[in-house]
Amino acid sequence: MITPSTPDLTASVLPPVIGVVASQLFNPYQQKVLDEVTRQLNAHGVITVLLNAEADTALTALLRQASPLALRGLLLLPGNRVTDACDLPVLDIKAEPALQADALRAGEVTAELLIAQGHQTFGFMQSQPGERAQKQGYSTTLQAAGKALNVELTAEGDDRDGAYQVMMHYLKKTRAAERIQALFCESDLLAFGAMQAMRDFGQGAHLAVAGFGDSEEARSSTWHLTSWSSDISQILGNAINRWLGQPAEISIGQGQGQLQRRHSHFGKILPGEMSACGCAFRH
């Protein structure tokens, strides 16, 4: 049974070791979270061991191999889990209320921006079927404004190729007059794939697009992607401090992300800064 108990960091004269369970490390958001988690654990005097396992059986084997290290606990990056048989203290980052609240707020603010641009029909792209905090906030805000979430696209994986395929299929099967005007994506990777599909499809196809994660690539002139930037340093810091039995670092505006506005949320090329940007001719 998974236990939320606090890891014992004083049971040995050796530095305590905590396993960080991760997979899909090609994902820039995962990389950002991994970097922050290891940095903060190291600052607590904890040695981290990366356990790259996508399946329960792989993780069980890794834990068996790591038994000489006497792991004090496991920290799960988003998208990872452990079996109920695990008897170590576990911190599941994805389940953190502050992280869920941040994703919910991302959907709300993104919807407000897209509505303000005058878009009338809206879509959401996700990696897997199911509910997402981003989608919930997005859909609720659209409904409050008298709009609707018209289309839900599922890429069957958090990668740009899956997003590319599902968006290309949508463009091919949907008449131009019936297509959505704006699309919010669960991650930047999905947004990149969707935008590339629009460019390759041609025929004047263009949707306003917004992402989540504010990756380094999102800021490039290739994409100029409008994307939600989470304050993961504060959110993860408070979660780790609480898990280790230490007081949280309270600060003004803690955990409040921001929407980084660039060009991708516009419905067409606008004069001024956008027309001079490298992304303009790709819209």
C-alpha positions as CSV (number, residue, x, y, z in Angstrom):
1,M,0.0,0.0,0.0
2,I,1.3,3.5,-0.9
3,T,2.1,5.5,2.2
4,P,2.4,9.3,2.4
5,S,4.6,9.0,5.5
6,T,7.7,11.1,5.9
7,P,11.0,9.5,4.8
8,D,13.5,8.9,7.7
9,L,16.6,10.8,6.7
10,T,18.5,10.1,10.0
11,A,18.7,6.4,10.1
12,S,22.3,6.2,8.9
13,V,25.5,8.1,8.9
14,L,25.5,7.9,5.1
15,P,23.7,10.5,3.1
16,P,20.0,9.5,2.6
17,V,19.0,8.3,-0.9
18,I,15.6,8.9,-2.5
19,G,14.6,7.4,-5.8
20,V,13.0,9.6,-8.4
21,V,10.7,7.7,-10.7
22,A,10.6,9.1,-14.1
23,S,9.8,8.2,-17.7
24,Q,9.2,10.1,-21.0
25,L,12.3,12.2,-20.3
26,F,12.1,13.6,-23.9
27,N,9.2,15.7,-22.7
28,P,10.5,19.3,-21.9
29,Y,8.0,19.7,-19.0
30,Q,9.2,16.4,-17.4
31,Q,12.8,17.6,-17.8
32,K,12.0,20.9,-16.1
33,V,10.3,19.1,-13.2
34,L,13.1,16.6,-12.9
35,D,15.7,19.4,-12.8
36,E,13.8,21.2,-10.1
37,V,13.1,18.1,-8.0
38,T,16.7,16.9,-8.0
39,R,18.0,20.4,-7.3
40,Q,15.8,20.8,-4.3
41,L,16.4,17.3,-2.9
42,N,20.1,17.8,-3.2
43,A,19.8,21.1,-1.3
44,H,18.3,19.1,1.6
45,G,21.4,16.8,1.6
46,V,19.6,14.0,-0.1
47,I,21.2,11.9,-2.9
48,T,18.8,11.2,-5.8
49,V,18.8,8.1,-7.9
50,L,16.9,8.2,-11.2
51,L,14.6,5.2,-11.8
52,N,13.5,5.4,-15.4
53,A,10.6,2.9,-15.6
54,E,7.4,3.1,-17.7
55,A,5.9,-0.1,-16.4
56,D,5.3,-1.6,-13.0
57,T,7.5,-4.6,-13.7
58,A,10.4,-2.4,-14.8
59,L,10.1,-0.4,-11.6
60,T,9.9,-3.5,-9.4
61,A,13.1,-4.8,-11.0
62,L,14.9,-1.4,-10.5
63,L,13.8,-1.3,-6.9
64,R,15.3,-4.7,-6.4
65,Q,18.5,-3.7,-8.0
66,A,18.6,-0.5,-5.8
67,S,18.1,-2.4,-2.5
68,P,21.7,-2.0,-1.4
69,L,21.2,1.7,-1.5
70,A,18.6,1.5,1.2
71,L,16.2,4.0,-0.4
72,R,14.3,6.1,2.1
73,G,11.5,7.0,-0.2
74,L,10.2,7.5,-3.8
75,L,9.3,10.7,-5.5
76,L,7.0,10.2,-8.6
77,L,7.3,12.7,-11.5
78,P,3.9,13.4,-13.3
79,G,2.8,10.4,-15.4
80,N,4.4,7.8,-13.2
81,R,3.1,5.5,-10.5
82,V,4.0,2.7,-8.2
83,T,2.1,-0.5,-7.2
84,D,0.3,-0.9,-4.0
85,A,3.0,-3.3,-2.9
86,C,5.5,-0.5,-2.5
87,D,6.2,0.0,1.2
88,L,8.4,3.1,0.9
89,P,7.1,6.6,1.7
90,V,5.9,8.1,-1.7
91,L,5.5,11.6,-2.9
92,D,3.3,11.7,-6.0
93,I,3.9,15.1,-7.6
94,K,0.9,14.9,-10.0
95,A,-1.4,14.6,-7.0
96,E,-0.2,17.8,-5.4
97,P,-3.3,20.1,-4.9
98,A,-1.2,23.2,-5.8
99,L,-0.1,21.6,-9.1
100,Q,-3.7,20.7,-9.9
101,A,-4.9,24.2,-9.0
102,D,-2.2,25.7,-11.3
103,A,-3.3,23.5,-14.2
104,L,-6.9,24.5,-13.6
105,R,-6.0,28.2,-13.6
106,A,-4.0,27.7,-16.8
107,G,-7.2,26.5,-18.5
108,E,-9.2,29.4,-17.2
109,V,-6.7,32.1,-18.2
110,T,-6.1,30.6,-21.6
111,A,-9.8,30.5,-22.4
112,E,-10.1,34.1,-21.3
113,L,-7.3,35.1,-23.7
114,L,-8.7,33.2,-26.7
115,I,-12.2,34.6,-26.1
116,A,-10.8,38.1,-25.9
117,Q,-9.2,37.5,-29.4
118,G,-12.7,37.1,-30.8
119,H,-12.5,33.3,-31.5
120,Q,-15.9,31.6,-31.5
121,T,-15.2,27.9,-31.7
122,F,-12.7,26.0,-29.5
123,G,-10.9,22.8,-29.1
124,F,-8.7,21.0,-26.6
125,M,-5.9,18.4,-27.4
126,Q,-4.9,15.9,-24.8
127,S,-2.4,13.1,-24.6
128,Q,-4.8,10.4,-23.3
129,P,-8.5,10.1,-22.8
130,G,-9.8,11.3,-19.4
131,E,-10.3,14.4,-17.4
132,R,-7.5,17.0,-17.2
133,A,-7.4,20.0,-14.8
134,Q,-6.4,22.2,-17.8
135,K,-9.5,21.0,-19.7
136,Q,-11.8,21.5,-16.8
137,G,-10.7,25.1,-16.3
138,Y,-10.8,25.8,-20.0
139,S,-14.3,24.3,-20.5
140,T,-15.8,25.9,-17.5
141,T,-14.6,29.4,-18.5
142,L,-15.9,28.9,-22.1
143,Q,-19.3,27.9,-20.8
144,A,-19.4,30.9,-18.4
145,A,-18.8,33.1,-21.5
146,G,-21.6,31.5,-23.4
147,K,-19.2,29.4,-25.5
148,A,-18.6,25.7,-25.8
149,L,-15.7,23.2,-26.0
150,N,-16.6,22.1,-29.5
151,V,-13.9,19.6,-30.3
152,E,-11.7,17.3,-28.2
153,L,-8.7,15.7,-29.9
154,T,-6.6,12.8,-28.3
155,A,-3.1,12.3,-29.5
156,E,-2.6,8.9,-27.7
157,G,0.7,10.0,-26.3
158,D,2.4,13.2,-25.1
159,D,4.5,13.6,-28.2
160,R,4.5,15.9,-31.2
161,D,4.1,13.1,-33.8
162,G,0.9,11.9,-32.2
163,A,-0.4,15.5,-32.2
164,Y,0.6,15.9,-35.8
165,Q,-1.3,12.8,-36.9
166,V,-4.5,13.6,-35.0
167,M,-4.5,17.3,-36.2
168,M,-3.8,16.3,-39.8
169,H,-6.7,13.8,-39.7
170,Y,-8.9,16.5,-38.2
171,L,-8.0,19.0,-40.9
172,K,-8.5,16.5,-43.7
173,K,-12.0,15.3,-42.5
174,T,-13.4,18.7,-41.5
175,R,-14.6,21.3,-43.9
176,A,-12.9,24.7,-43.5
177,A,-16.0,26.5,-42.5
178,E,-16.7,23.9,-39.7
179,R,-13.2,23.9,-38.1
180,I,-12.5,25.3,-34.7
181,Q,-10.8,28.6,-34.5
182,A,-8.7,28.1,-31.4
183,L,-7.0,25.1,-29.8
184,F,-5.6,24.7,-26.3
185,C,-3.1,21.9,-25.9
186,E,-2.3,19.9,-22.7
187,S,1.5,20.4,-23.4
188,D,3.8,22.3,-25.6
189,L,4.8,19.2,-27.4
190,L,1.2,18.6,-28.5
191,A,1.0,22.3,-29.6
192,F,4.2,21.9,-31.7
193,G,2.7,18.9,-33.5
194,A,-0.6,20.5,-34.1
195,M,1.0,23.7,-35.5
196,Q,3.3,21.7,-37.8
197,A,0.3,19.8,-39.2
198,M,-1.4,23.1,-40.0
199,R,1.7,24.3,-41.8
200,D,2.1,21.1,-43.8
201,F,-1.6,20.9,-44.6
202,G,-1.5,24.3,-46.2
203,Q,-4.7,25.5,-47.9
204,G,-4.8,28.5,-45.6
205,A,-5.5,26.3,-42.6
206,H,-4.7,28.2,-39.4
207,L,-5.9,27.9,-35.8
208,A,-5.0,30.0,-32.8
209,V,-2.9,27.7,-30.5
210,A,-1.8,27.8,-26.9
211,G,0.3,25.3,-24.9
212,F,1.2,24.4,-21.4
213,G,4.7,24.2,-19.9
214,D,6.5,27.2,-21.4
215,S,9.4,25.1,-22.7
216,E,12.5,26.7,-24.1
217,E,11.4,25.8,-27.7
218,A,8.1,27.6,-27.2
219,R,10.0,30.9,-27.1
220,S,11.8,30.3,-30.4
221,S,10.9,32.3,-33.5
222,T,9.9,28.9,-35.1
223,W,6.8,28.7,-32.9
224,H,6.4,31.8,-30.8
225,L,4.0,29.7,-28.8
226,T,1.8,31.3,-26.2
227,S,2.1,28.9,-23.2
228,W,1.4,28.7,-19.5
229,S,4.4,28.9,-17.3
230,S,3.9,27.2,-13.9
231,D,5.8,28.3,-10.8
232,I,7.1,24.8,-10.3
233,S,10.0,26.0,-8.1
234,Q,7.6,27.2,-5.4
235,I,5.1,24.4,-5.9
236,L,7.6,21.6,-5.7
237,G,9.6,23.3,-3.0
238,N,6.6,23.4,-0.7
239,A,5.6,19.8,-1.6
240,I,9.1,18.4,-0.9
241,N,9.5,20.4,2.4
242,R,6.2,19.1,3.7
243,W,7.1,15.5,2.7
244,L,10.4,15.7,4.4
245,G,8.7,17.1,7.6
246,Q,10.1,20.6,7.2
247,P,8.2,23.9,7.1
248,A,7.1,25.2,3.8
249,E,8.7,28.4,2.4
250,I,5.8,30.8,2.2
251,S,6.1,33.7,-0.2
252,I,3.8,36.3,-1.7
253,G,2.0,34.9,-4.8
254,Q,3.5,31.4,-4.3
255,G,2.7,28.9,-6.9
256,Q,1.0,31.4,-9.2
257,G,1.8,30.6,-12.8
258,Q,1.5,33.1,-15.7
259,L,0.5,32.9,-19.3
260,Q,3.4,33.9,-21.5
261,R,1.8,35.6,-24.5
262,R,3.5,35.4,-27.8
263,H,2.0,35.1,-31.3
264,S,0.4,31.7,-31.7
265,H,-2.9,32.6,-30.1
266,F,-3.7,35.1,-32.8
267,G,-6.1,34.1,-35.6
268,K,-4.1,35.7,-38.3
269,I,-0.9,37.6,-38.9
270,L,-0.9,41.0,-37.3
271,P,1.1,44.0,-38.3
272,G,4.0,45.1,-36.1
273,E,6.1,42.8,-34.0
274,M,4.4,39.6,-35.4
275,S,5.0,40.5,-39.0
276,A,8.7,40.9,-38.3
277,C,9.0,37.6,-36.4
278,G,10.3,34.4,-38.0
279,C,7.0,32.6,-37.2
280,A,4.8,35.0,-39.2
281,F,5.3,33.4,-42.6
282,R,4.6,30.0,-41.1
283,H,1.1,31.0,-40.0
